[in-house]
Amino acid sequence: MVVRCDDLKSWHLIYSKNMTELYDHIDSRFRSDGLDLLETYVGIRSLSPAFDVLWHEHGELARAAKLFGDWADTLKIPGLSSRTAEIEGRTPALIVEIPGSVQREDVPSVLIYGHLDKQPALGPWQDGTDPFTAVRRGELVYGRGIVDDGYALPCALLAVESLVQAGMHYPPITVVIEASEESGSPDLAAHLDAISSSLDNVSLVVCLDSGGLDDQRLWITTSLRGNLVLTLDVEVLLHGVHSGSAGGVVPSSFRIVRQLLDRIEDSATGELRPEFLRAVIPSSVVEHATSLARELADPLARAFPIVEGLRLDGASGADRILRQTWMPSVAYTGIDGVPLPRDGGNVLRPHTAVKLSLRLPPTVDALAAQEGLIALLSENPPSGARISFVTESPGNGWVAPEFSPQIAQAIAQGSQAGFSRLPGFCGEGGSIPFLSTLAERFPQAQVVATGALIPGSNAHGPDESLRIPVAVGVGTAVAFLIHAAGVPAD
């Protein structure tokens, strides 16, 4: 089926009987076998290596990979093979390979990405529920890792199975489910290198670790912010001493931390001070943010579980979208050296360590930003305190390239089939560091970042949830994308 068009808004979307079958098949299979798989996966504590240094001994990452691989092998997809790839010193990865329905050398291949590692539980979860026990309430399923990113494998493979059942062609497909994404994907490149011979002719990369501003359409990610994570440690004493004796004489490590953080952030406005953390926002991005804010009625104003009376940052809906997607921000995600209030005695503590997670504009070089930040915080330490740092691998942001007419058409048709609406396009405030790496590795490929993360999904927080119709809609769109990638361009 070929639909010609001159402009996205004027496209007349044509559906054959087979096209409607795709949604019905994915919906039926996802609600049965797919949810059974995900409920079991939620129970696996497959924490990312950054949060479980003994991941190899605990074996939970390997257990999750085996679960997904065993499930993949049950699908009715001709020639499907799965294996857990092991590389010394690296986290495992599940590799699923599917030969194309038509054996032709001129048919390019598709790479689909997801991950199986999880963030820690965090809490408390609603009604005392266990983050590692799946709970279904209506069309929502709660559990750690279910939307970030456990659903990706069943979503991708049921999309392929639906094409098989409908008798529609598809190109060769490789699905890579890694186990270190929540740690910055340090092991992904090694796994891609190991299967490089299977990735010679990739024309489409689909990443299922993103989302959008509502649950009414397919959302395509146009940009992602970069990320750098750094722990700042300020030491003032060799050990704690009585606060009555030292107070007023020995500088507080917490006060020095505050002084150093003032170099980064204006505490009154939340604006980040260093110019090297900023980027010029393209005028087209500003115009699109204004349009989105108008159409969706300031979507970020109601996207978060804020306390009553809280005033959000940003002067308008458009400003909030830009702040989320193209402006730098910092979150203080961890603190050490500080006891719980009930355990705090009259002690002037020897040190305070704060973990910073900075989100960077899509075009800012993350490594250069990290080097600039360390230099800024190291210069002239207040009161001569001892300053040290622990860093994680910085991740660059990403700006999506323009889609070919063929892929743009598949996105539009997939959104119509999965959600009965045309797609939405928006930047993401989060980070998927490997996307820029994939774009460099496959410079000729179209890269489509999408997914089931919507407001209220609460990935990384308590009550993480997956909305079933969104997952089914995304899976339907993936089927359209896969099918389109196997059609030789006119």
C-alpha positions as CSV (number, residue, x, y, z in Angstrom):
1,M,0.0,0.0,0.0
2,V,1.5,3.4,-1.0
3,V,-0.1,6.7,0.0
4,R,1.3,9.7,-1.7
5,C,1.2,13.1,0.0
6,D,2.6,16.6,-0.2
7,D,2.1,17.7,3.4
8,L,1.4,15.9,6.7
9,K,-1.8,17.9,7.4
10,S,-3.3,17.0,4.0
11,W,-2.5,13.3,4.0
12,H,-5.5,11.0,3.3
13,L,-4.8,7.9,5.4
14,I,-5.9,4.7,3.7
15,Y,-6.5,1.6,5.6
16,S,-6.8,-1.9,4.3
17,K,-8.3,-4.8,6.2
18,N,-4.8,-5.9,7.1
19,M,-4.0,-2.6,8.7
20,T,-6.9,-2.7,11.1
21,E,-5.9,-6.3,12.0
22,L,-2.6,-5.1,13.3
23,Y,-4.1,-3.2,16.2
24,D,-6.6,-6.0,17.1
25,H,-3.8,-8.6,17.1
26,I,-1.5,-6.5,19.3
27,D,-4.3,-5.5,21.6
28,S,-5.4,-9.1,22.2
29,R,-1.9,-10.5,22.6
30,F,-0.6,-7.7,24.8
31,R,-3.5,-8.0,27.2
32,S,-3.0,-11.7,27.6
33,D,0.6,-13.0,27.2
34,G,2.2,-9.6,27.2
35,L,0.8,-8.6,30.6
36,D,1.6,-12.0,32.0
37,L,5.2,-11.5,31.0
38,L,5.4,-8.0,32.4
39,E,3.9,-9.0,35.7
40,T,6.7,-11.6,36.1
41,Y,9.3,-9.1,35.0
42,V,8.1,-6.6,37.7
43,G,9.0,-9.2,40.3
44,I,12.7,-9.3,39.2
45,R,14.9,-6.8,41.0
46,S,17.1,-6.1,37.9
47,L,18.7,-3.0,39.2
48,S,21.1,-1.1,37.0
49,P,24.8,-1.6,37.8
50,A,25.0,2.0,39.2
51,F,22.6,0.9,41.9
52,D,23.7,-2.7,42.4
53,V,27.5,-3.1,42.2
54,L,27.0,-6.8,42.9
55,W,24.7,-7.2,39.9
56,H,26.7,-10.2,38.6
57,E,26.5,-12.1,41.8
58,H,22.8,-11.4,42.3
59,G,22.0,-12.5,38.8
60,E,18.9,-10.5,38.4
61,L,19.9,-8.9,35.1
62,A,20.6,-12.3,33.6
63,R,17.3,-13.6,35.0
64,A,15.3,-10.8,33.3
65,A,17.1,-11.4,30.0
66,K,16.3,-15.1,30.2
67,L,12.7,-14.4,31.0
68,F,12.3,-12.1,27.9
69,G,14.3,-14.5,25.7
70,D,12.2,-17.5,26.7
71,W,9.0,-15.5,26.0
72,A,10.3,-14.4,22.6
73,D,10.9,-18.0,21.6
74,T,7.2,-18.8,22.0
75,L,6.1,-16.3,19.4
76,K,4.8,-17.2,16.0
77,I,7.5,-15.4,14.1
78,P,9.3,-17.5,11.5
79,G,13.1,-17.8,12.0
80,L,13.2,-15.8,15.3
81,S,16.2,-16.6,17.4
82,S,17.1,-15.1,20.8
83,R,20.2,-15.3,23.0
84,T,21.6,-13.6,26.0
85,A,24.9,-12.1,24.9
86,E,27.6,-12.2,27.6
87,I,30.8,-10.1,27.4
88,E,33.4,-10.3,30.2
89,G,33.0,-7.5,32.6
90,R,29.8,-6.2,30.9
91,T,26.2,-6.5,31.7
92,P,24.3,-9.0,29.6
93,A,22.1,-8.0,26.6
94,L,19.2,-9.9,25.0
95,I,19.6,-10.1,21.2
96,V,16.6,-11.1,19.2
97,E,17.1,-11.6,15.4
98,I,14.4,-12.0,12.9
99,P,15.0,-12.7,9.2
100,G,13.0,-10.6,6.7
101,S,9.9,-12.1,5.2
102,V,11.4,-11.5,1.7
103,Q,15.0,-12.6,1.2
104,R,16.4,-9.8,-1.0
105,E,19.8,-8.1,-0.7
106,D,18.3,-4.6,-1.4
107,V,16.0,-4.8,1.6
108,P,17.5,-2.8,4.5
109,S,17.2,-3.9,8.2
110,V,15.6,-2.4,11.3
111,L,17.2,-2.1,14.8
112,I,14.8,-1.8,17.8
113,Y,16.1,-0.8,21.2
114,G,14.9,-1.3,24.7
115,H,16.4,-2.0,28.2
116,L,15.6,-4.3,31.1
117,D,17.6,-2.7,33.9
118,K,15.7,-0.7,36.5
119,Q,16.0,2.3,38.9
120,P,15.7,1.6,42.6
121,A,12.2,1.2,44.1
122,L,11.9,4.6,45.9
123,G,8.8,5.1,47.9
124,P,6.4,5.0,49.5
125,W,4.1,3.5,46.9
126,Q,0.4,3.9,47.0
127,D,-1.5,1.9,49.6
128,G,1.7,0.2,50.8
129,T,2.1,-1.7,47.5
130,D,5.3,-3.4,46.8
131,P,7.2,-1.9,43.8
132,F,8.3,-5.4,42.8
133,T,4.8,-6.8,42.7
134,A,2.6,-5.9,39.7
135,V,-0.8,-4.4,40.5
136,R,-3.4,-3.8,37.8
137,R,-6.1,-1.2,38.3
138,G,-8.3,-0.7,35.3
139,E,-6.1,0.2,32.3
140,L,-3.0,0.8,34.4
141,V,-0.4,-1.7,35.6
142,Y,1.9,-0.6,38.4
143,G,5.4,-1.9,39.1
144,R,9.0,-0.9,38.9
145,G,10.4,-1.0,35.4
146,I,7.1,-1.8,33.6
147,V,7.1,1.4,31.5
148,D,10.8,2.1,31.8
149,D,11.4,0.0,29.9
150,G,10.0,-3.5,30.3
151,Y,7.1,-3.1,27.9
152,A,9.5,-2.4,25.0
153,L,10.3,-6.1,24.1
154,P,6.7,-7.3,24.0
155,C,5.6,-4.1,22.2
156,A,8.3,-4.6,19.5
157,L,7.9,-8.4,19.0
158,L,4.1,-8.3,19.0
159,A,4.3,-5.7,16.3
160,V,6.3,-8.1,14.2
161,E,4.0,-11.0,15.0
162,S,1.0,-8.9,13.9
163,L,2.7,-8.4,10.5
164,V,3.2,-12.1,10.2
165,Q,-0.4,-12.9,11.1
166,A,-1.6,-10.3,8.6
167,G,0.6,-11.6,5.8
168,M,2.4,-8.3,5.4
169,H,6.1,-8.1,4.6
170,Y,8.8,-6.9,6.9
171,P,12.6,-6.5,6.6
172,P,15.3,-8.2,8.8
173,I,15.0,-7.0,12.4
174,T,17.4,-7.0,15.3
175,V,16.0,-6.2,18.8
176,V,18.6,-5.3,21.4
177,I,17.5,-5.1,25.0
178,E,20.4,-3.9,27.1
179,A,20.9,-4.0,30.9
180,S,22.9,-0.8,31.7
181,E,20.7,2.1,30.3
182,E,19.9,3.5,33.8
183,S,23.7,3.7,34.3
184,G,24.3,5.7,31.1
185,S,24.6,2.6,28.7
186,P,28.3,2.0,29.2
187,D,28.0,-1.5,27.9
188,L,25.8,-1.0,24.9
189,A,28.5,-0.1,22.4
190,A,30.4,-3.3,23.2
191,H,27.3,-5.4,22.4
192,L,26.6,-3.5,19.2
193,D,30.2,-4.1,18.2
194,A,29.8,-7.8,18.8
195,I,26.9,-8.0,16.4
196,S,28.1,-5.4,13.9
197,S,28.0,-7.9,11.0
198,S,24.2,-8.1,11.4
199,L,23.9,-4.3,11.4
200,D,25.5,-3.5,8.1
201,N,22.4,-2.2,6.4
202,V,20.3,-0.6,9.1
203,S,17.9,2.0,7.6
204,L,15.7,2.5,10.7
205,V,16.4,2.6,14.4
206,V,13.4,2.6,16.7
207,C,14.0,3.5,20.4
208,L,11.1,2.6,22.7
209,D,12.4,4.5,25.8
210,S,10.6,7.8,25.3
211,G,7.1,9.3,25.4
212,G,5.1,12.5,25.2
213,L,2.7,15.0,26.6
214,D,-0.6,13.0,26.7
215,D,-2.1,9.6,26.0
216,Q,-4.1,10.6,23.0
217,R,-1.7,10.1,20.2
218,L,1.7,8.7,19.2
219,W,4.4,11.1,20.4
220,I,7.7,11.3,18.5
221,T,10.7,12.8,20.3
222,T,12.4,15.6,18.5
223,S,15.2,16.2,21.0
224,L,16.6,14.9,24.2
225,R,18.6,16.8,26.8
226,G,22.0,15.6,27.8
227,N,22.9,14.5,31.3
228,L,25.9,14.6,33.6
229,V,25.9,13.2,37.1
230,L,28.4,14.3,39.7
231,T,28.8,13.9,43.4
232,L,30.4,16.8,45.2
233,D,32.0,16.0,48.6
234,V,33.0,18.7,51.1
235,E,35.2,17.7,54.0
236,V,36.0,20.0,57.0
237,L,37.0,17.5,59.8
238,L,38.6,14.2,60.2
239,H,35.7,13.1,62.3
240,G,32.6,14.6,63.9
241,V,32.9,16.8,67.0
242,H,30.5,18.4,69.5
243,S,28.6,21.2,67.8
244,G,28.7,23.3,71.0
245,S,32.5,23.2,71.0
246,A,33.1,23.6,67.2
247,G,30.1,25.6,66.2
248,G,31.1,29.2,65.2
249,V,34.7,28.1,64.8
250,V,34.8,25.2,62.3
251,P,32.9,26.1,59.1
252,S,29.9,23.8,58.5
253,S,30.4,21.5,55.5
254,F,26.7,22.0,54.6
255,R,27.2,25.8,54.5
256,I,30.2,25.3,52.2
257,V,28.1,23.0,50.0
258,R,25.5,25.8,49.8
259,Q,28.1,28.3,48.7
260,L,29.4,26.0,46.0
261,L,26.0,25.3,44.7
262,D,25.3,29.0,44.5
263,R,28.0,29.0,41.8
264,I,25.8,26.8,39.7
265,E,22.2,27.7,40.5
266,D,20.4,30.9,41.4
267,S,18.5,29.6,44.5
268,A,15.7,32.2,44.1
269,T,14.8,31.4,40.5
270,G,16.3,28.0,39.7
271,E,18.2,29.4,36.7
272,L,21.6,27.9,36.1
273,R,24.4,30.5,36.1
274,P,27.2,29.2,33.9
275,E,27.0,30.2,30.3
276,F,28.7,27.0,29.2
277,L,25.6,25.1,30.3
278,R,23.3,27.0,28.0
279,A,22.5,26.8,24.2
280,V,20.7,29.0,21.7
281,I,17.2,27.7,21.3
282,P,16.2,27.5,17.6
283,S,13.3,29.8,16.7
284,S,11.4,26.8,15.2
285,V,11.5,25.1,18.6
286,V,10.2,28.2,20.3
287,E,7.3,28.4,17.8
288,H,6.5,24.8,18.2
289,A,6.5,25.1,22.0
290,T,4.1,28.0,21.8
291,S,1.8,25.9,19.5
292,L,1.9,22.9,21.8
293,A,1.2,24.9,24.9
294,R,-1.8,26.5,23.2
295,E,-3.2,23.2,21.8
296,L,-2.7,21.2,25.0
297,A,-3.5,24.0,27.5
298,D,-0.2,24.2,29.3
299,P,0.3,20.4,29.6
300,L,3.2,20.6,32.1
301,A,1.1,22.6,34.6
302,R,-0.8,19.4,35.3
303,A,1.8,16.7,34.6
304,F,3.2,16.3,38.1
305,P,1.8,15.4,41.6
306,I,2.6,18.8,43.1
307,V,1.5,19.9,46.5
308,E,-1.4,22.3,46.8
309,G,-0.4,25.9,46.3
310,L,3.0,25.2,44.7
311,R,3.9,27.8,42.0
312,L,5.7,26.2,39.1
313,D,8.8,27.7,37.4
314,G,8.2,29.2,34.0
315,A,6.2,32.3,33.0
316,S,3.9,30.4,30.6
317,G,3.0,27.0,29.2
318,A,5.4,27.5,26.3
319,D,8.2,28.7,28.7
320,R,7.7,25.5,30.7
321,I,8.0,23.3,27.7
322,L,11.2,25.1,26.7
323,R,12.6,24.9,30.2
324,Q,11.9,21.1,30.2
325,T,13.4,20.4,26.8
326,W,16.1,23.0,25.9
327,M,17.2,24.7,29.1
328,P,19.7,23.4,31.7
329,S,18.5,22.3,35.1
330,V,19.9,20.6,38.2
331,A,18.3,18.1,40.6
332,Y,19.9,17.2,43.9
333,T,19.3,13.5,43.9
334,G,21.2,12.2,46.8
335,I,23.0,13.4,50.0
336,D,25.5,11.6,52.3
337,G,27.0,12.5,55.6
338,V,23.7,13.6,57.0
339,P,21.7,11.4,59.4
340,L,18.0,11.2,59.6
341,P,16.5,13.8,61.9
342,R,15.6,11.2,64.5
343,D,19.3,10.1,64.6
344,G,20.9,13.6,64.5
345,G,22.8,14.5,67.6
346,N,24.6,17.7,68.6
347,V,27.5,17.0,66.2
348,L,29.2,19.2,63.7
349,R,29.5,16.6,60.9
350,P,32.9,16.0,59.2
351,H,31.6,16.1,55.6
352,T,28.6,16.6,53.3
353,A,28.3,14.9,49.9
354,V,25.6,15.9,47.4
355,K,24.8,14.1,44.2
356,L,23.9,16.4,41.3
357,S,22.0,15.4,38.2
358,L,22.3,18.1,35.5
359,R,20.1,18.1,32.4
360,L,21.8,19.9,29.5
361,P,20.4,21.4,26.3
362,P,20.5,19.0,23.4
363,T,23.4,20.7,21.6
364,V,25.7,21.2,24.7
365,D,28.8,18.9,24.8
366,A,28.3,16.9,28.0
367,L,32.0,16.2,28.6
368,A,33.0,19.8,28.1
369,A,30.2,20.8,30.5
370,Q,31.5,18.3,33.1
371,E,35.0,19.6,32.9
372,G,33.8,23.2,33.2
373,L,31.6,22.4,36.2
374,I,34.5,20.7,38.1
375,A,36.8,23.6,37.4
376,L,34.1,26.0,38.6
377,L,33.5,24.2,41.8
378,S,37.2,23.5,42.5
379,E,38.3,27.1,42.3
380,N,39.1,28.9,45.6
381,P,37.2,26.4,47.9
382,P,35.4,28.4,50.6
383,S,37.3,28.4,53.9
384,G,39.9,26.1,52.3
385,A,37.7,23.1,52.7
386,R,38.7,19.8,51.0
387,I,36.7,19.4,47.8
388,S,36.4,16.1,45.8
389,F,34.3,14.7,43.1
390,V,32.9,11.4,41.8
391,T,31.6,11.5,38.2
392,E,29.6,9.2,36.0
393,S,29.9,9.0,32.3
394,P,28.4,12.1,30.8
395,G,25.8,11.7,28.1
396,N,25.2,14.0,25.2
397,G,21.8,15.2,24.1
398,W,20.3,14.6,20.7
399,V,18.3,16.3,18.0
400,A,16.2,14.2,15.7
401,P,17.0,14.5,12.0
402,E,14.2,15.2,9.5
403,F,12.3,12.1,8.6
404,S,12.0,10.8,5.0
405,P,8.6,11.0,3.4
406,Q,8.2,7.2,3.8
407,I,8.9,7.1,7.5
408,A,6.9,10.3,8.1
409,Q,4.0,8.7,6.4
410,A,4.3,5.5,8.5
411,I,4.4,7.6,11.7
412,A,1.2,9.4,10.7
413,Q,-0.6,6.2,9.7
414,G,0.6,4.3,12.8
415,S,-0.7,7.1,15.1
416,Q,-4.0,7.0,13.3
417,A,-4.2,3.2,13.6
418,G,-3.1,3.1,17.2
419,F,-4.7,6.2,18.6
420,S,-7.2,7.5,15.9
421,R,-5.3,10.8,15.8
422,L,-2.3,12.2,14.0
423,P,1.0,12.1,15.9
424,G,2.5,14.7,18.2
425,F,6.1,15.9,18.1
426,C,7.9,17.3,21.1
427,G,11.3,17.4,22.9
428,E,11.9,15.4,26.0
429,G,13.5,16.6,29.2
430,G,15.0,13.3,30.0
431,S,18.2,11.8,28.5
432,I,18.9,8.7,26.4
433,P,22.7,9.1,26.0
434,F,23.2,6.3,23.5
435,L,20.9,7.9,20.9
436,S,23.5,10.3,19.8
437,T,25.9,7.4,19.6
438,L,23.5,5.4,17.5
439,A,23.0,8.4,15.2
440,E,26.8,8.5,14.7
441,R,27.1,4.7,14.2
442,F,24.2,4.6,11.7
443,P,24.5,7.9,9.9
444,Q,22.2,6.8,7.0
445,A,19.5,5.5,9.2
446,Q,16.3,7.1,10.3
447,V,16.1,7.3,14.1
448,V,12.6,7.3,15.6
449,A,12.4,7.8,19.4
450,T,8.9,7.1,20.8
451,G,7.3,5.2,23.6
452,A,4.7,4.8,26.3
453,L,6.0,7.3,28.9
454,I,3.2,9.8,29.5
455,P,2.4,12.3,32.3
456,G,1.7,10.1,35.4
457,S,3.8,7.2,34.3
458,N,6.3,8.3,37.0
459,A,9.3,6.4,35.8
460,H,12.1,6.6,38.4
461,G,9.6,7.5,41.1
462,P,6.9,5.7,43.2
463,D,3.9,4.3,41.5
464,E,5.5,3.8,38.1
465,S,2.8,2.6,35.8
466,L,2.0,1.5,32.2
467,R,-1.2,2.5,30.5
468,I,-2.2,-0.5,28.4
469,P,-3.9,1.3,25.5
470,V,-0.8,3.5,25.1
471,A,1.5,0.5,24.9
472,V,-0.9,-1.1,22.3
473,G,-1.0,2.1,20.3
474,V,2.8,2.4,20.3
475,G,3.1,-1.3,19.2
476,T,0.7,-0.7,16.4
477,A,2.8,2.3,15.2
478,V,6.0,0.2,15.4
479,A,4.3,-2.3,13.1
480,F,3.7,0.4,10.6
481,L,7.3,1.7,10.9
482,I,8.7,-1.8,10.4
483,H,6.6,-2.5,7.4
484,A,7.5,0.9,5.8
485,A,11.2,0.3,6.4
486,G,11.0,-2.8,4.2
487,V,9.4,-0.9,1.3
488,P,12.0,0.3,-1.2
489,A,11.7,4.1,-1.5
490,D,10.4,5.5,-4.8
